[in-house]
Amino acid sequence: MSSLPKLFQGEELTVGRLIQRCRLEKCRAELGRGGPSGPGVSVIAQRWGFAHPTQFTRAFRTAYGMTPSEWQAAARDADATD
């Protein structure tokens, strides 16, 4: 076993889950600031290493309670009312 996974032994969060959480946070931030002409969900997902759109959507919904498209639309609506 390499030393990185050893650091996470006994922790609730695995190395893989920590990396995925960080990638999801970057996606969420980018989706929230894209504006009407910003990149689409699939472009952002690929940029942050999600090769399959369904995998990304499932992980995002699990983490944030809505799909990436719903998050992006809510952010755009919020920008429009400001």
C-alpha positions, -999 to +999 in steps of 0.1 A: +000+000+000+014+034-009+018+060+018-011+083+008-038+057+014-021+049+047-026+085+058-064+080+054-066+047+072-092+049+099-108+081+084-143+082+070-131+098+038-109+079+014-083+095-009-106+090-039-136+105-022-115+136-011-103+141-047-139+137-060-152+162-035-126+187-045-134+182-082-171+186-075-165+218-056-146+232-085-174+222-109-200+237-087-181+270-085-176+272-122-213+263-129-223+291-105-204+318-122-208+309-159-235+333-167-257+329-198-228+326-222-207+303-199-196+268-207-221+240-206-223+213-180-205+186-200-176+210-208-171+218-172-175+181-161-148+171-187-125+200-176-125+186-141-120+150-150-155+135-152-154+114-184-190+103-183-218+128-179-241+103-161-213+097-135-209+134-130-246+141-127-251+113-102-221+124-081-232+161-082-268+152-072-256+131-043-233+159-031-256+189-036-292+176-039-298+188-074-284+182-109-256+203-123-281+218-148-305+228-120-276+243-101-265+263-132-300+275-139-305+286-103-272+305-104-283+322-137-316+331-122-299+346-092-276+367-115-306+379-135-324+392-104-293+411-091 
